[in-house]
Amino acid sequence: MLKSYSKCELARAAGVSNSTFQRWLRGQREHLSQWGINPRTQLLPPIAVRWICHQYGIDEEDLHMVIRGHK
């Protein structure tokens, strides 16, 4: 089960810089706003994390490995 993750953690798992990740999300503002996420939101709820992982091809296992510091 996924938990909340920060945008920085998701960027690391995707292998991109924070600024690139922010640009990715900029095009999804309308969709993300349905979960109460705005550009200043740093901690993303599990439902948004799952959707972002699916949209951008981030492997959930990679995400867990980044958080544990193994990647």
C-alpha positions as CSV (number, residue, x, y, z in Angstrom):
1,M,0.0,0.0,0.0
2,L,1.3,3.4,-0.9
3,K,1.6,6.2,1.6
4,S,2.0,10.0,1.2
5,Y,5.3,11.1,-0.5
6,S,6.8,14.5,-1.1
7,K,7.3,15.9,-4.6
8,C,11.1,15.7,-4.0
9,E,10.9,12.0,-3.3
10,L,8.8,11.3,-6.4
11,A,11.3,13.4,-8.5
12,R,14.2,11.3,-7.2
13,A,12.3,8.0,-7.9
14,A,11.6,9.3,-11.5
15,G,15.3,10.2,-11.9
16,V,14.6,13.8,-12.7
17,S,15.3,17.1,-11.0
18,N,12.8,18.8,-8.8
19,S,12.3,21.6,-11.4
20,T,11.6,19.0,-14.2
21,F,9.1,17.2,-11.9
22,Q,7.4,20.5,-11.1
23,R,7.1,21.2,-14.9
24,W,5.5,17.7,-15.4
25,L,3.0,18.5,-12.7
26,R,2.3,22.0,-14.1
27,G,0.4,20.5,-17.0
28,Q,-1.7,18.4,-14.6
29,R,-2.9,21.2,-12.2
30,E,-6.5,20.8,-13.1
31,H,-6.5,17.1,-12.5
32,L,-4.5,17.3,-9.3
33,S,-6.7,20.0,-7.9
34,Q,-9.5,17.5,-7.5
35,W,-7.5,16.1,-4.6
36,G,-6.9,19.5,-3.2
37,I,-3.3,19.7,-4.5
38,N,-2.0,23.1,-5.6
39,P,1.5,24.1,-6.7
40,R,2.6,24.8,-3.1
41,T,1.5,21.4,-1.8
42,Q,4.6,19.4,-0.9
43,L,3.3,16.2,0.6
44,L,1.0,14.3,-1.8
45,P,-1.7,11.9,-0.7
46,P,-1.5,8.2,-1.6
47,I,-4.2,8.5,-4.3
48,A,-2.2,11.3,-6.1
49,V,1.1,9.3,-5.7
50,R,-0.5,6.3,-7.3
51,W,-1.9,8.4,-10.2
52,I,1.5,10.2,-10.7
53,C,3.4,6.9,-10.7
54,H,1.0,5.5,-13.3
55,Q,1.1,8.7,-15.5
56,Y,4.9,9.1,-15.5
57,G,6.0,5.4,-15.4
58,I,7.4,5.6,-11.9
59,D,7.7,2.1,-10.5
60,E,6.3,1.9,-7.0
61,E,9.1,-0.4,-5.9
62,D,11.6,2.2,-7.1
63,L,9.8,4.8,-5.0
64,H,10.2,2.6,-1.9
65,M,13.9,2.0,-2.7
66,V,14.6,5.7,-3.0
67,I,13.0,6.4,0.3
68,R,15.0,3.6,2.0
69,G,18.2,5.1,0.4
70,H,19.0,2.0,-1.7
71,K,18.9,3.8,-5.1
